[in-house]
């Protein structure tokens, strides 16, 4: 009997269905129902300390008799897309699941989905998280105590101890520089005057780099000698590549731990000469370096902080003539870019929190959660295009080192007070990115949130500035009217004036 058949036998022998497995006899579920079950069973497996959840066709859910099924999923599609691929697209974060169809015994066919438990955060399908309560599938948000338990369920890999290493395996220059940086950040702490007299062990413990004097994965990443990388993986590397205008790789270099020292070395590889920006309002050009040093350093540090080190992949910095890209493996942990730059979003949890906290303590990161928005603000203040994030199974950040559209740049120069949310939309326009209705809705909500309340004229003023110039004033007016109607109907905003002509709009919560 193969491994899957043994699992079927074992689960069918249980007296009742448990929250981490579900039996179906011959019931055909929609593709969306299957996606919801994958979310629910992964989350429930986490709560019940099971490595996997299971959705099985061919077992009677009342008698638990193994009767077989005619349900087949292997060749099923959603539109023109294979079911398994479509499910992967709509499940976040990405978890390992697999569809199996096999003969349990002669004439008895089983279809089974094996679903890995979530380890870092609740699993959602199409943006909604599900859970199994008794034998019922329901939304996780109605059980906040279960959601909290999932968030706190996983151990932090970056805090794990490597017993075979000691302080002697750390780089002395990196330790010295890290201690100096820690002292600069601790001027208001009661222990500030004692820092110079601390032993190396005391400093590393106080900076939350080691635990009780023992070397953690964090200590290796930030301060470890180059040869210690093998204790994590041999691809614990930062790679810098320069690509010329023909798309050919001209130069490259590899940087090993300690990453605390490697960051500035990578930064110094970039060509960062000054460029001249011409304004319609002045004959004197504005001079700016191609890249802001703080942004580049923050981008590299973010790659280090949020890398999924279990993937054994490298961090890659790719420089071109007018841009630099930063690549790290691991999904964006929580939220969207709009959440971070328009709503001051702070995630509930981070992939490598111990590592991130240590990086804050030694000055690699200024504060947890604020870096993304500051990168956008600085680029706006420099009159440059905003950063681009590409988010899928990995994260790729593009920082632009030159202007794209003079009209966009002139607007930032002439109106330095312009709102970041407006600039976000204008930036999409200059890059020929599609502007969706949700973008416009996001913009209105952001504007109302900023002012607490506003009239129709205020909304018109901000929206007219970002609508296509080919639209007439009447068309722009109608477009705002339709957006306000839809937001009101969706319960996002409301008119508190009692008058349509003199409307006053506020958020509903």
Helices and strands as residue ranges (DSSP letters): H 3-12, E 21-24, H 31-47, E 52-57, E 77-78, E 81-82, H 83-90, E 91-92, E 97-105, E 108-116, E 124-125, E 128-133, E 136-139, G 140-142, H 144-151, G 157-159, G 167-169, H 172-184, G 192-197, H 200-206, H 217-223, G 226-231, E 237-243, E 249-256, H 259-269, E 274-279, E 282-289, H 293-306, G 309-311, E 315-319, E 323-329, H 337-342, H 353-361, H 371-381, E 388-391, E 394-400, H 406-414, H 420-430, H 437-451, E 454-455, H 456-464, H 473-489, E 493-495, E 504-507
